[in-house]
Amino acid sequence: MAIDLDKVLDKAWADKPLAEVLAAPVAALKGVTDKDGELLQEAFGVKTVADFGRLKYARWAQALVALEQTSKQ
């Protein structure tokens, strides 16, 4: 899968190795603030980009969206 890291990561993180990005705070994602990160940690225990990507609620929502998209075809 190809992804333009400049579009999804803050500038400081775009050239970092994947392992470092996954261990970064969620605020490394473009559009996610430090405050957002604090709220995600408080609500779901999410501390890192990897934690956020593995969040079961996000995966469930993605699955529902994919299901809805396939039902439209």
N, C-alpha and C positions, 0 to 999 in steps of 0.2 A: 504494500500500500504506500503510495506517495503522499506526502503531506508537506505543505509549505510552512515550516516552523515559524517563519516571520509573521504569519497570520494568526498563529495560535499561542505564541509565547511572547512575553515581554522581551524587549531587545537584549537585556542582560542574559537571557537564557537561551536564545535562538541558536547560538553556536556551541552550546554545551553538549557533552555526550548524553545519550539517551538515559543511561543509568543515573546520571546526575540530575537530569530533568525530572525523572520519576521520583527521586528522593527530595526534590525541591518542595517548598511550601506551595500550596495551591495558588497563591498570589503570583506565581511565575506564569500562570495562564493569563493571556491577554484579556483584560476586562474583569478580572477577579481581583478585588482589593484585599488589603490586609484585614480589614474589618470583615469582609466576606469569609476569609479564611478562618477568622476567630469564630464566626457564627457556625461554619461547617464543622469545626472541631467541637464546639459546644453541643450542637445538635446531633452529630453523627460520629464523632470521634475521628473525623478526617483531618489529617495533618499534612499529607503530602499529595502530590499529583497522582501517584500510584494509588493511594487510599481513595481518592476521589474517583478514579477510573474503575476501581473495584467495588464501589458503593452499590450494594444490591438494589437499592431503590432507583438509582439511575439506570442500572441494567434492566430492571423491570420496565421502566418507562420507555427505554429504547426498544425493547422487545414489543411492547404494545404499539408503538409508532410503526415499527416494521410490519407488524401484523396488519395494521390499518392500511398501510401502503400496498401490501400484497392483495388485500381484499378489494382494492379499487381497480386492479388490473383485469 
